[in-house]
């Protein structure tokens, strides 16, 4: 009996680890998928993200860290960087100081960052407190993943970032870590 429990526990841990790794960064294709199918899947994901560009932003409601429901439309009129992230995702954590510095430098210029944590409230609150994050943080799990899909992130990759114009038009999408040159180019072109 103990042997079965250990095997079941090992399988559960392996499955959870695979999910966590697949969700953070660019997931690998499934083992039984051929190279051509994998290329088509990645192409479809990129097409979905590109199709989001030029569309009107989708309003959604998620709770903030205090449990208050917040809508994306609260920031209409600002240039918005909408970022989907998690505390357990290394590239997500790496880009947060850049986002905080950029937010501080441009918050008076009609610019904001709205970060959607695909995470638990407690872990997110600790992260925000530890790193001094001041921009709006919304929280969700399945709901946050569903919102990301509506913005073109069909595979649930994290981090995933969407640039939204002051008029609500989706200007760009970015899968993976946002680098300083990416953010600078967005701000130079649209702020």
Residue frames relative to the residue before (quaternion, step in Angstrom):
aa qw qx qy qz dx dy dz
X 1.0000 0.0000 0.0000 0.0000 0.00 0.00 0.00
X 0.6509 0.5152 -0.3158 0.4596 3.57 0.95 -0.89
X 0.6207 0.5573 -0.3316 0.4406 3.58 1.05 -0.80
X 0.6575 0.4996 -0.3082 0.4723 3.62 0.95 -0.84
X 0.6425 0.5178 -0.3311 0.4576 3.57 0.97 -0.83
X 0.6515 0.5121 -0.3204 0.4589 3.60 0.93 -0.86
X 0.6510 0.5010 -0.3197 0.4723 3.58 0.97 -0.82
X 0.6564 0.5018 -0.3095 0.4706 3.60 0.94 -0.86
X 0.6519 0.5029 -0.3150 0.4722 3.58 0.95 -0.84
X 0.6471 0.5204 -0.3146 0.4598 3.58 0.99 -0.83
X 0.6559 0.4999 -0.3075 0.4748 3.57 0.98 -0.81
X 0.6431 0.5185 -0.3235 0.4614 3.58 0.99 -0.81
X 0.6559 0.4966 -0.3101 0.4763 3.59 0.95 -0.84
X 0.6526 0.5082 -0.3182 0.4631 3.59 0.93 -0.84
X 0.6573 0.5027 -0.3150 0.4647 3.58 0.94 -0.83
X 0.6586 0.5013 -0.3115 0.4669 3.58 0.93 -0.86
X 0.6476 0.5144 -0.3170 0.4643 3.58 0.99 -0.81
X 0.6483 0.5105 -0.3181 0.4668 3.56 0.95 -0.85
X 0.6395 0.5163 -0.3279 0.4658 3.58 0.98 -0.81
X 0.6680 0.5065 -0.3062 0.4511 3.58 0.86 -0.95
X 0.6773 0.4787 -0.2964 0.4735 3.57 0.92 -0.84
X 0.6577 0.5098 -0.3160 0.4557 3.57 0.97 -0.80
X 0.6937 0.4835 -0.2869 0.4502 3.57 0.98 -0.76
X 0.7084 0.4099 -0.2529 0.5159 3.60 1.13 -0.47
X 0.7957 0.1502 -0.1511 0.5669 3.56 -0.42 1.19
X 0.6984 -0.4247 0.3491 0.4583 3.55 -1.18 -0.55
X 0.3495 -0.7598 0.5046 0.2143 3.57 -0.41 1.17
X 0.4608 -0.6485 0.5324 0.2892 3.52 -1.21 0.63
X 0.5458 -0.5911 0.4561 0.3803 3.58 -1.10 0.52
X 0.6024 -0.5561 0.4176 0.3919 3.57 -1.19 0.48
X 0.6643 -0.5609 0.3345 0.3636 3.52 -1.15 0.70
X 0.7421 0.4167 -0.2466 0.4635 3.61 0.90 -0.81
X 0.5388 0.6133 -0.4086 0.4083 3.60 1.23 0.17
X 0.4259 -0.7013 0.5137 0.2508 3.57 -0.94 0.92
X 0.6770 -0.5034 0.3473 0.4094 3.56 -1.25 0.39
X 0.6522 0.5149 -0.3280 0.4494 3.60 0.95 -0.79
X 0.6535 0.4988 -0.3107 0.4770 3.59 0.97 -0.82
X 0.6342 0.5229 -0.3303 0.4640 3.58 0.98 -0.81
X 0.6444 0.5070 -0.3244 0.4717 3.59 0.95 -0.82
X 0.6482 0.5092 -0.3178 0.4686 3.59 0.98 -0.79
X 0.6383 0.5199 -0.3282 0.4631 3.61 1.01 -0.78
X 0.6600 0.4818 -0.3126 0.4844 3.61 0.91 -0.85
X 0.6314 0.5278 -0.3264 0.4650 3.57 1.03 -0.77
X 0.6489 0.5123 -0.3153 0.4660 3.59 0.98 -0.84
X 0.6323 0.5255 -0.3276 0.4656 3.58 1.03 -0.75
X 0.6665 0.4882 -0.3018 0.4758 3.56 0.93 -0.87
X 0.6219 0.5299 -0.3362 0.4685 3.58 1.04 -0.75
X 0.6377 0.5282 -0.3311 0.4524 3.60 0.94 -0.86
X 0.6670 0.4857 -0.3008 0.4782 3.58 0.92 -0.86
X 0.6643 0.4926 -0.3055 0.4719 3.60 0.97 -0.83
X 0.6242 0.5403 -0.3423 0.4485 3.60 1.05 -0.72
X 0.6026 0.5584 -0.3580 0.4437 3.58 1.11 -0.59
X 0.6036 0.5703 -0.3610 0.4244 3.59 1.09 -0.68
X 0.7773 0.2896 -0.2523 0.4982 3.55 -0.90 0.98
X 0.5854 0.5591 -0.3699 0.4560 3.58 1.26 -0.31
X 0.5499 -0.5804 0.4787 0.3628 3.54 -1.30 0.24
X 0.5429 -0.6292 0.4366 0.3445 3.58 -0.94 0.80
X 0.3884 -0.6987 0.5601 0.2174 3.52 -1.19 0.67
X 0.3312 -0.7297 0.5561 0.2203 3.57 -0.79 0.94
X 0.0274 0.7815 -0.6223 0.0339 3.56 -1.09 0.71
X 0.2730 -0.7380 0.5953 0.1623 3.51 -1.31 0.36
X 0.1056 0.7502 -0.6460 0.0930 3.54 -0.95 1.01
X 0.5303 -0.6299 0.4453 0.3518 3.61 -1.11 0.46
X 0.3939 -0.6599 0.5763 0.2779 3.52 -1.28 0.48
X 0.7520 -0.4083 0.2665 0.4436 3.58 -1.26 -0.08
X 0.6635 0.4732 -0.3057 0.4924 3.59 1.21 -0.39
X 0.5683 -0.6174 0.3718 0.3970 3.59 1.29 -0.03
X 0.5067 0.6391 -0.4266 0.3908 3.60 1.27 0.13
X 0.4450 -0.6746 0.5173 0.2815 3.58 -0.94 0.88
X 0.0532 -0.7849 0.6172 -0.0129 3.54 -0.93 1.02
X 0.2369 -0.7585 0.5921 0.1342 3.55 -1.11 0.73
X 0.5709 -0.5937 0.4403 0.3574 3.55 -1.08 0.70
X 0.6095 0.5907 -0.3489 0.3973 3.60 1.04 -0.73
X 0.4878 0.6550 -0.4369 0.3770 3.63 1.22 -0.22
X 0.7441 0.3818 -0.2049 0.5085 3.56 1.14 -0.61
X 0.2635 0.7539 -0.5474 0.2501 3.61 1.18 0.47
X 0.7257 0.3816 -0.3143 0.4784 3.56 -1.01 0.84
X 0.6687 0.4277 -0.2930 0.5330 3.59 1.27 -0.25
X 0.4503 -0.5654 0.5903 0.3592 3.51 -1.34 0.28
X 0.1118 -0.8342 0.5399 0.0074 3.59 -0.57 1.18
X 0.1616 -0.6948 0.6901 0.1222 3.49 -1.13 0.82
X 0.1142 -0.7836 0.6106 0.0117 3.55 -0.52 1.28
X 0.0270 -0.8356 0.5454 -0.0606 3.55 -0.42 1.27
X 0.1908 -0.7492 0.6273 0.0940 3.55 -0.92 1.03
X 0.1109 0.8088 -0.5519 0.1701 3.58 -0.65 1.15
X 0.1480 -0.7597 0.6192 0.1320 3.55 -1.38 -0.05
X 0.5820 -0.6129 0.4134 0.3388 3.57 -1.14 0.63
X 0.6882 0.4819 -0.2721 0.4692 3.60 1.16 -0.56
X 0.5965 0.5773 -0.3376 0.4439 3.60 1.31 -0.02
X 0.4006 -0.7594 0.4519 0.2419 3.66 -0.33 1.17
X 0.6930 0.4393 -0.3316 0.4657 3.69 0.75 -0.76
X 0.5820 0.5644 -0.3749 0.4496 3.60 1.15 -0.55
X 0.6771 0.4909 -0.2875 0.4668 3.56 0.89 -0.98
X 0.6439 0.5517 -0.3192 0.4231 3.56 1.02 -0.81
X 0.7209 0.4504 -0.2650 0.4552 3.62 0.97 -0.78
X 0.5127 0.6868 -0.4117 0.3099 3.63 1.16 -0.38
X 0.6460 0.4968 -0.3600 0.4542 3.69 0.86 -0.68
X 0.6105 0.5348 -0.3455 0.4711 3.61 1.07 -0.71
X 0.6594 0.4997 -0.3099 0.4685 3.58 0.91 -0.88
X 0.6586 0.5090 -0.3197 0.4528 3.60 0.90 -0.87
X 0.6580 0.5045 -0.3097 0.4654 3.61 0.90 -0.90
X 0.6698 0.4955 -0.2947 0.4680 3.58 0.95 -0.89
X 0.6248 0.5344 -0.3302 0.4638 3.58 1.01 -0.80
X 0.6624 0.5064 -0.3063 0.4594 3.59 0.87 -0.95
X 0.6948 0.4959 -0.2759 0.4419 3.58 0.93 -0.90
X 0.8300 0.2613 -0.0930 0.4839 3.62 1.01 -0.73
X 0.3931 0.7508 -0.4737 0.2398 3.63 1.19 0.06
X 0.6679 0.4772 -0.3068 0.4817 3.62 1.13 -0.44
X 0.6331 0.5514 -0.3099 0.4463 3.59 1.32 -0.10
X 0.5873 -0.5711 0.3791 0.4304 3.60 1.21 0.27
X 0.5371 0.5844 -0.4008 0.4576 3.55 1.06 0.83
X 0.0906 0.7856 -0.6111 0.0339 3.56 -1.04 0.72
X 0.2751 -0.6908 0.6388 0.1976 3.48 -1.38 0.33
X 0.0803 -0.7512 0.6541 0.0388 3.54 -0.95 0.94
X 0.1086 -0.8161 0.5673 0.0164 3.56 -0.45 1.23
X 0.1835 -0.7771 0.5979 0.0712 3.54 -0.80 1.09
X 0.2089 -0.7942 0.5631 0.0925 3.56 -0.41 1.24
X 0.2014 -0.7288 0.6450 0.1107 3.55 -0.81 1.07
X 0.4693 0.6617 -0.3805 0.4440 3.48 0.60 1.25
X 0.5904 -0.5389 0.4576 0.3893 3.52 -1.36 -0.10
X 0.6339 -0.5762 0.3717 0.3578 3.55 -1.14 0.69
X 0.6797 0.5085 -0.3072 0.4303 3.60 0.81 -0.96
X 0.6721 0.4871 -0.3018 0.4690 3.59 0.85 -0.93
X 0.6571 0.5088 -0.3101 0.4617 3.57 0.98 -0.83
X 0.6462 0.5195 -0.3229 0.4563 3.59 0.94 -0.85
X 0.6418 0.5128 -0.3238 0.4693 3.60 0.95 -0.84
X 0.6490 0.5173 -0.3169 0.4591 3.59 0.93 -0.88
X 0.6667 0.5060 -0.2956 0.4605 3.58 0.85 -0.99
X 0.6641 0.4963 -0.2992 0.4724 3.59 0.95 -0.87
X 0.6843 0.5061 -0.2876 0.4393 3.58 0.87 -0.98
X 0.7865 0.3341 -0.1586 0.4947 3.58 0.98 -0.84
X 0.4576 -0.7295 0.4256 0.2780 3.59 1.24 0.18
X 0.2341 0.7838 -0.5384 0.2024 3.58 0.97 0.79
X 0.1588 -0.8254 0.5400 0.0428 3.57 -0.78 1.07
X 0.5961 0.5637 -0.3875 0.4204 3.62 1.14 -0.31
X 0.6765 -0.5221 0.3249 0.4052 3.59 -1.19 0.45
X 0.1157 -0.7643 0.6336 0.0324 3.54 -1.00 0.98
X 0.0934 -0.7593 0.6430 0.0352 3.54 -0.84 1.05
X 0.2365 -0.8038 0.5395 0.0834 3.54 -1.12 0.60
X 0.2586 0.7422 -0.5966 0.1622 3.53 -1.13 0.68
X 0.3068 -0.7140 0.5810 0.2420 3.52 -1.23 0.18
X 0.7980 0.2133 -0.1253 0.5496 3.60 -0.03 -1.20
X 0.6411 0.5328 -0.3246 0.4469 3.58 0.99 -0.82
X 0.6630 0.5023 -0.3023 0.4656 3.59 0.97 -0.85
X 0.6265 0.5182 -0.3348 0.4764 3.59 1.02 -0.77
X 0.6440 0.5231 -0.3200 0.4574 3.60 0.98 -0.84
X 0.6356 0.5081 -0.3294 0.4789 3.60 0.99 -0.77
X 0.6337 0.5337 -0.3292 0.4531 3.59 0.95 -0.83
X 0.6321 0.5294 -0.3301 0.4596 3.59 0.99 -0.80
X 0.6435 0.5238 -0.3228 0.4552 3.58 0.99 -0.82
X 0.7030 0.4239 -0.2508 0.5130 3.56 1.21 -0.48
X 0.7046 -0.5086 0.2503 0.4269 3.59 1.22 0.48
X 0.5773 0.5822 -0.3837 0.4249 3.61 1.23 -0.02
X 0.0599 -0.8703 0.4887 0.0150 3.56 0.55 1.20
X 0.7209 0.4281 -0.2627 0.4775 3.62 1.10 -0.51
X 0.4735 -0.7066 0.4238 0.3115 3.59 1.23 -0.03
X 0.2638 0.7806 -0.5240 0.2157 3.60 1.13 0.57
X 0.0935 -0.7658 0.6336 0.0578 3.55 -1.16 0.68
X 0.5443 -0.2500 -0.7987 0.0580 1.53 -1.83 1.66
X 0.1306 -0.7463 0.6483 0.0753 3.52 -1.34 0.45
X 0.0698 -0.8327 0.5482 -0.0344 3.55 -0.66 1.13
X 0.1316 -0.7756 0.6164 0.0356 3.53 -1.06 0.88
X 0.2224 -0.7527 0.6057 0.1310 3.57 -0.94 0.92
X 0.0819 -0.8098 0.5807 -0.0157 3.56 -0.69 1.16
X 0.4237 -0.7229 0.4987 0.2220 3.57 -0.80 1.11
X 0.6965 -0.4769 0.3499 0.4062 3.53 -1.31 0.31
X 0.7076 0.4339 -0.2600 0.4934 3.61 1.13 -0.62
X 0.6186 -0.5890 0.3243 0.4064 3.60 1.29 0.19
X 0.4875 0.6538 -0.4409 0.3749 3.59 1.25 0.07
X 0.3953 -0.6876 0.5518 0.2577 3.57 -0.99 0.83
X 0.2407 -0.8143 0.5205 0.0901 3.54 -0.54 1.25
X 0.8015 -0.0827 0.1161 0.5808 3.57 0.96 -0.84
X 0.1531 -0.7367 0.6461 0.1281 3.52 -1.35 0.36
X 0.0828 -0.7968 0.5984 0.0101 3.54 -1.14 0.67
X 0.1579 -0.7709 0.6123 0.0767 3.56 -0.70 1.11
X 0.7386 0.3317 -0.2874 0.5118 3.56 -0.81 1.04
X 0.7510 -0.4080 0.2855 0.4336 3.52 -1.36 0.03
X 0.3542 -0.6960 0.5854 0.2180 3.55 -1.02 0.87
X 0.2445 -0.7653 0.5839 0.1165 3.56 -0.80 1.07
X 0.6704 -0.5075 0.3402 0.4211 3.62 -1.15 0.45
X 0.6629 0.5085 -0.3244 0.4436 3.61 0.94 -0.78
X 0.5933 0.5502 -0.3614 0.4633 3.61 1.14 -0.58
X 0.6969 0.4741 -0.2657 0.4679 3.55 0.81 -1.05
X 0.6352 0.5274 -0.3253 0.4610 3.60 0.99 -0.82
X 0.6517 0.5114 -0.3212 0.4589 3.59 0.94 -0.85
X 0.6387 0.5186 -0.3297 0.4630 3.60 0.98 -0.82
X 0.6938 0.4780 -0.2846 0.4574 3.56 0.85 -0.96
X 0.6370 0.5256 -0.3315 0.4562 3.60 0.97 -0.81
X 0.7211 0.4556 -0.2508 0.4577 3.58 0.95 -0.84
X 0.8475 0.2548 -0.0698 0.4603 3.59 0.93 -0.80
X 0.6407 0.5383 -0.3504 0.4207 3.64 1.13 -0.20
